[in-house]
Amino acid sequence: MNTSPRYVLGSDAPEIERLDRQAAAISAPTRLLMETAGIGPGMRVLDFGSGLGHVAELAGELVGPEGSVLGVDQDERLLAIAQGRRAANVAFIAADARSFRDPDPFDALVMRLLLFHLPDAVEVLRHQIQALRPGGLIVAVDYDIGAMRCEPAVGLVDTACGWMEAAFRSAHANPRIGPALAGILREAGFGDVETLGVQVYFQPDDPRGCAMLAAVIRTLAPQIVAQGIASEAELGLASFEERLRQQVAAARAVVLVPTVVGAWGRRPA
């Protein structure tokens, strides 16, 4: 397998704060997708790319006290925070999704915003299909950044979305992986695959949409500048979020953040 790509978003204090805010914003779509896919009481669940533990927490609520969740991530700094927040039926371990193996099979494998960053997503899933019992469930949740926009259009939002997509692609991430998830699961050997996308709309007087976009641009700024996508002057980070808010308010625009896409399937019996 390929070695792990560099995770362009990092794990410093501002990024941890951004991840918490992002998780809050997409918690409802994630829960809906996991419930629709079939995550439920009593299951033993493996969560890859667990990070701060947001998805493991949701899974823990869905499986209840009779179930359990094991979260796996490479970033020990994020996992230390997740450990301090975890519920009784959730545990965490530092490991790589490419090589991790547990001796006992799981009922379900979940992941959110992991395949986005893996150029070898199909290969990783082919490896981890063995983590599931026959008939076991996989649920992959990821973004379709291509769906992000304002309605009506706002120039700075369109520009920022272009910067963001170019920065992710320059780091070998796929910001439009959402529509491809079902195909990736099928290619990896899963059957009975279904997919659904859910998009959150922020109204003109709700600052969270602009805040989400501004936070990602701040985090990606070194990559954006280093790759020549935009200069520091063009970014204007000191006033960027305020300019976003002003333009959105002036247009009375609704901010449509990236679609949260879920795809799920089963290991053949």
N, C-alpha and C positions, 0 to 999 in steps of 0.2 A: 504493500500500500504506500501511497505518497506520504511524506512527512507532513505534519500539521502546518497549515498556512498561518502566517502572522495574522492575529486578530486585530484588525485595524482600529477598533474602538477603544481598546485598552481597558484598564480596571482601576484608574485613579479615583480620588474622591468625587470630582464632578461627574465622572462616568457612572459611578455607583448611584449617585443621586438621580442621574438621567434614567438609568435602568429601572429604578423604583417608580419614577413617574410614568415611564413607558408601560411598565407592568400594570399599573393602576388603570391606565387608559385602555388597555386591551384585555383586561381581566375578563370582562363579560363575554366578548367574542370567543376567547379561549375556552372558558367554561362551557359555553354553548356547543362549541365544536367537539370538545371532549365528551360531553354528555351524549351528543348526537351519535358519535362514533361508537359509544358503548362502554365507556369507563364507568364502573359502578361498584356497589358494595362488595367487599370481600376480596377484591382483586389484589394480586401482588404485581406492582408496577415498577418499571425501570424508567427513570427520566434521564435522558442524555443531554449534555450541555446545560446542566441545571443552574449554573451561575449562582445568583442570590437566592435561589430556591422558590421562586414565585410559582412555577408550574408544578413543582413537587408539592407545594402547599395546596394548590387547587386539587391535584390528584388525591392528596391525602384526605381532603374533605369529601371527595366523591366516593372513595373506597371505604371510608368510615373506619371505626375502631377495629373491625374484623379484618381489614386489609392493611397493606403496608406499601411504602414507596421508598425506593433507593435512588437517590440523586447522584449523578456522576458528572464531574467537570474537571478540567485540567488546572483551573485557576484556584490555587489554594487560598488566596486572599478573599475571593468571593465566597468560597465554601466556608471559610471561618465565620463570615457574617451569616450565611445561611444556617450554620450549626446553631448560632445563638438565637435564631428565630424559630427553629423547627418545632413541629408538633410531635407528639409522642409516637405516632405511627410513621414518621419520616426519618430517614437516615441519609447521610452523605458520605461519599468517598472520592478521593482525588484519583482520577484515571483518565485515559484517552479512549474516546469512543471507538477508535480504530482497533484497539487491542484488548479492551476490557472483556472479561468473561467471568460469569458467576457460575458456580457448580450446579445451582438449582434453576430451573426454567421459570420465566415470568409469564403472567397472564397477559400483560400488556406492556408495550414499549412506547413511550411518548417523548416528544422533543419539540421545542419551539425556538425558532430563529437559530437553528444549528446548521441545517443543510444549506442555508443561505451562504455560509462561509466555507463550505466544503466543495472544492472542485471535483472531488472523487466521491460524491454523495452516493451514487449507485453502489460502488465498491464497499463503502462503509456499511450500507444497509444489507448488502449480501452477507457480510460478515456477521452482522448482529441479528439477522433472522434466526440464527441458531440460539439466541438468548430466549426466544419464545417457545412455549410449549406448542405442539401441533394444534392449529386452530387459533393460536394466540393473536392478539390484536396489536397493530401498530397505528399510532396517530402522529402524523407530522404536521406541525403548524408553522407557517412562515408568512413572509410578506410578499405582496405584489406592490412594489414602490411605484411602478408605472401607473397605478390607479390614483396616485395622490395628485390633488389639484385644488383649486378654488372654483366655486361657482357663484357669481361670474368670475372669470379669470382675473388673477392679480399678477402683475408682471414680476414682482420680486419673488413671489412664491414659485412661479414657473422657472425663473432663473435658478433659485436655490435647489429646486428638485433636480435640475440638470446637473448642478455641481455635485449633489449628493450621489446621483447615479454614476456619474463619471468617476468619482472618488472610490466608490465601492468596486467598480469594475477594474479600476487600476490596481486594486488590492486582490484581484482574482476572486471576488465575491460576486454573487448573482442576485442583484436587487429585485429582479422580476421572476424569482424562482416559483412563486406561488402557483401560477397556472401550470407549471411543469411538474408539480408534486405527484399528481396521480400517475403520470407516465414514469416517474422515477421509481415509485413503489412497484409498479408492474414490472419494470425492467429488473428490479432487484429480486423478484420472485414472489411478491405478495399477490394474493388473489382477492376477489370480491372488493375491488377498490372503488371508493366513492370520494367525492370532493365537494367542498362548499366554501364560498367566500363571504366574509362579513366585513362591512366597512363602517367605521365610526364617523359621524358627521358632527363637527363643532360649529355652533351658530356664531354669527358675527360678534356677539358680545361675550363669547366664551374664549378666554385667552389661552386655553390649553393647546389648541391646534398650532398656533404660532409658537408657543413655548416648546412643543415637541420638535418642530422643524428647526428652530433656532438652536436647540440643544444638540441635535445631531450635527448641524453645520459647525458648531463650536468644537465638537469632538473630532470631526473630520478635517478641520482647518489645516493642520500640518500636512496631511496627505493631499489636500486640495492645492495648497501652495507648492508643495514639493513636486507635484506632477504637472504644474503649470496650468491647472484647470481654471484658477482665478488667483489674482494677487491679493495680498493682505489688504491693500487699499480697496479693491473691489468687494472683498468680504465685509469690511467695515464692522468687525465683530462688536465693537463697543456700542454701536447703535443698531445692530442688525435686528434684534428682536423687536425693538420699538418701531423701527421702520416697517417691519412686517405687520405689526398690529395696526399702525396708522393706515397702511394701504388696504388691509382687510376691512377695517372699519369704514374707510371712505367708500369702498365698493359695496359695503353691506354684504360681504361674501361669506358663504359657508365654506369652511375648511374641511376637505375630505382627506383624512389621513390614509396611509397605505392600507390596502385591503388585507385583512387577516384571513389567510387561506388555510383550510384544513383538508388533509387527505388521509384516508384511513383504509386499512385492508387487513387481511389475515394471512398468517403462515399456513400454507396448505397442510391439511391433516395427513 
